Each structure stands twice: as structure tokens, then as C-alpha cells.
Amino acid sequence: MSKFRKLALDSIEYALSALASEGVYYPKVVVFGGAVFAPALEKVGEAIYQTRDIDLLLESPADLDEINLAFLRFRRAHPDEVEVVIKFEARMLVPLRKELFPVEFVRPSKPRVQDLFRYTYHNAREELGKLEIRSKPVVVHLAKLEDSILCKLAAGRKKDTDQLRRILPKLNVDQNYLRETAKRFGVSLLPVSRTKL
């Protein structure tokens, strides 16, 4: 197991254990976004890709409200151990004393992006690993590379498109799938159209 995979799984296990301590349990989570690019770059022999956090998808966007309350309760019980970052479309648990990635649960607000994220969740096939959280199994999947690219583009943040321009030439991308899925969900490939895929 690569160093990145181990650190990613340890980080996810910590966040899910925090949720479970507050009575919140999910049998499946999907890693998407920048954290998907690290294993993909490793497969083509590139150096370790640096990501600042682990983005997770859940089956239902409504779960973010439950996560929010659980993280805040966990933070109150462990004020020196974690910080909780609340954003409009995400909740992040940031470990303060452990060498772990912050873990961010994301819920997009735009309906078309919600559809893409839901599709990405259900289309994830590659298994990053299995965890046991309070004696219950959790399967951690990696989103399909192309779906993660589209999620980044759909978010529309400049830092995401800049990142994609840098790494896309190094990734083994199924161009036909990328174009067809982008069209299906109304995601513009224009921000990276000059990038050699």
C-alpha cells in the first residue's frame, strides 16, 4: 500500500470514527476531487501528488446536516483535538494533533452539479480500502478519474482549473468518456480545452 493510500485511509478512518462516536455511520464513502489524482499519477510513474485534504461524497446530500451536528458535538467533546470548518457546501474535520489530512464532506448546491455528484458516487468502482468503524464495515471507493475531473470543472473554481491544466497531460484520461459525460451533465470542458489530454 502506498504512503498516500495509507494516510488517506487513516484520515478517513479518523473522521468516520468521530462521526460514529456521535451515532452517525455510513457503510460507503467515495473519495473524489484532488485525492483521486494521487493514485492515478502513481500508476503512470509520477511523483507523489500533493493534496491538502480528502474530499468525500455520500449517497445523500441531506447527510451533510447530520454530519454538521455530529462534528460540532465531537468538537465540543474534544476541543484540543480537532477543528471543524463550516463552508456553504461542505463540512471539514481538521485533526490538530495528528499527522492526518483534513476530511471534507461535500454537498453541492446547484441541482445539475448535485446530479453529477450523485452519478460520481454510484459510478465509483475502484476500492481504496475497507475500514472497520466501531465493529461495522465501511467500504472506501475512489471516484472514477474522469468523474473527479468533471466535479472539479463543475465547481468552477479557478484554483481547480489551474490544477487540472497542470496535471491533465500526465493522466491517462478516457477522452471519449470525459466528453460524453461532460455533455450529459452540462459541464464545460472549455477551461481545460487547450490542455493536451
C-alpha positions in Angstrom: 0.0 0.0 0.0 1.4 3.4 -1.0 2.1 6.0 1.6 -0.7 8.2 0.2 -3.3 5.4 0.4 -2.4 4.6 4.0 -2.5 8.3 5.0 -5.8 8.8 3.2 -7.4 5.7 4.8 -6.1 6.7 8.2 -7.6 10.2 7.8 -10.9 8.9 6.6 -11.0 6.3 9.5 -10.4 9.1 12.0 -13.2 11.3 10.5 -15.7 8.4 10.3 -14.8 7.3 13.9 -15.5 10.8 15.1 -18.9 10.6 13.4 -19.6 7.1 14.8 -18.8 8.4 18.3 -21.8 10.7 17.8 -24.0 8.0 16.4 -23.5 8.7 12.7 -22.4 5.8 10.5 -22.0 5.4 6.7 -21.3 2.0 5.1 -19.8 3.5 2.0 -18.0 6.7 1.2 -16.4 7.8 -2.1 -13.2 9.8 -2.4 -13.3 12.3 -5.2 -11.6 15.5 -6.3 -7.8 16.1 -5.9 -7.3 13.0 -3.8 -8.2 10.8 -6.8 -5.3 12.3 -8.8 -2.6 11.0 -6.5 -3.2 7.3 -7.1 -3.7 8.0 -10.8 -0.4 9.8 -11.1 1.3 7.0 -9.1 0.1 4.5 -11.7 1.9 6.4 -14.5 5.1 6.7 -12.5 4.8 10.3 -11.5 5.9 11.7 -8.2 3.5 11.9 -5.3 0.8 14.4 -6.0 0.2 16.8 -3.1 -3.3 17.3 -1.9 -4.3 19.3 1.1 -7.4 17.4 2.1 -9.6 14.4 1.3 -13.0 15.2 -0.3 -15.7 12.7 0.3 -19.1 12.1 -1.3 -22.0 10.5 0.5 -25.1 9.0 -1.1 -27.5 11.7 0.1 -26.7 15.4 0.1 -29.1 15.7 3.1 -26.5 13.8 5.1 -24.4 17.0 5.4 -26.8 18.4 8.0 -26.3 15.3 10.2 -22.5 15.4 9.7 -22.5 19.1 10.7 -24.2 18.4 14.1 -22.1 15.3 14.7 -18.8 17.2 14.0 -19.8 20.1 16.2 -20.7 17.7 19.1 -17.4 15.9 18.6 -15.5 19.2 18.6 -17.2 20.2 21.9 -16.1 16.9 23.4 -12.5 17.2 22.0 -11.6 20.9 21.7 -7.9 20.3 21.7 -8.0 17.5 19.1 -10.0 18.9 16.2 -11.3 21.9 14.4 -14.5 22.0 12.4 -14.6 24.2 9.3 -18.1 25.0 8.0 -18.5 26.1 4.4 -21.6 26.7 2.4 -21.3 23.4 0.6 -19.0 21.4 2.8 -18.1 20.4 6.4 -14.4 19.6 7.2 -12.9 17.9 10.2 -9.3 19.1 10.8 -7.2 17.0 13.1 -5.0 19.3 15.2 -2.6 16.8 16.8 -2.3 14.0 14.3 -0.5 13.9 11.0 -3.7 13.3 9.0 -5.4 15.0 6.1 -8.4 17.2 6.9 -11.5 15.3 5.6 -14.2 17.3 3.9 -17.7 16.1 3.2 -19.2 18.0 0.2 -22.7 18.8 -0.9 -23.1 20.9 -4.0 -25.9 23.5 -4.1 -26.6 23.6 -7.8 -29.1 20.9 -9.0 -27.1 19.9 -12.1 -23.9 19.6 -10.0 -25.9 17.5 -7.5 -26.8 15.1 -10.3 -23.1 14.9 -11.4 -22.0 14.2 -7.8 -24.7 11.6 -7.3 -23.6 9.9 -10.6 -20.0 10.0 -9.4 -20.9 8.4 -6.1 -22.8 5.5 -7.8 -20.2 5.1 -10.6 -17.2 4.7 -8.2 -15.9 1.1 -8.6 -12.2 1.2 -7.5 -11.8 0.3 -3.9 -9.3 2.4 -1.9 -9.8 0.1 1.1 -12.0 -1.3 3.8 -12.3 0.0 7.3 -14.0 -1.2 10.5 -15.6 1.6 12.4 -16.9 0.5 15.8 -17.2 -3.1 14.6 -19.1 -2.0 11.5 -17.7 -2.4 7.9 -17.1 0.7 5.7 -16.0 0.5 2.1 -14.0 3.4 0.8 -14.1 3.8 -3.0 -12.2 6.1 -5.4 -14.3 8.0 -7.8 -13.6 7.4 -11.5 -10.7 9.7 -12.6 -12.8 11.4 -15.3 -15.8 11.9 -12.9 -13.4 13.7 -10.5 -12.2 15.9 -13.3 -15.7 16.8 -14.2 -16.6 17.5 -10.5 -13.6 19.9 -10.3 -14.7 21.7 -13.5 -18.4 21.8 -12.4 -17.3 23.5 -9.1 -15.8 26.2 -11.4 -13.1 27.4 -9.0 -10.0 29.0 -10.7 -7.7 27.0 -8.4 -9.3 23.8 -9.6 -8.9 24.6 -13.3 -5.3 25.7 -12.8 -4.6 22.5 -11.0 -6.2 20.5 -13.8 -4.2 22.3 -16.5 -1.0 21.2 -14.7 -1.8 17.6 -14.2 -4.1 16.6 -17.0 -1.3 15.9 -19.5 0.2 13.4 -17.1 -3.0 11.5 -16.5 -4.4 8.6 -18.6 -7.8 10.0 -19.3 -10.6 8.4 -21.3 -11.3 11.3 -23.6 -14.5 9.9 -25.1 -16.0 9.1 -21.7 -14.9 12.6 -20.4 -16.6 14.4 -23.4 -19.8 12.3 -23.3 -20.2 12.6 -19.5 -19.5 16.3 -19.6 -22.2 16.7 -22.3 -24.6 14.6 -20.3 -24.3 16.8 -17.2 -23.7 20.2 -18.9 -20.1 20.6 -17.7 -17.9 22.8 -19.9 -14.5 21.4 -20.9 -13.6 24.9 -22.2 -11.4 25.8 -19.1 -9.0 22.9 -20.0 -9.7 22.7 -23.7 -6.2 23.9 -24.6 -4.7 21.3 -22.4 -3.2 18.2 -24.1 -5.2 15.2 -22.8 
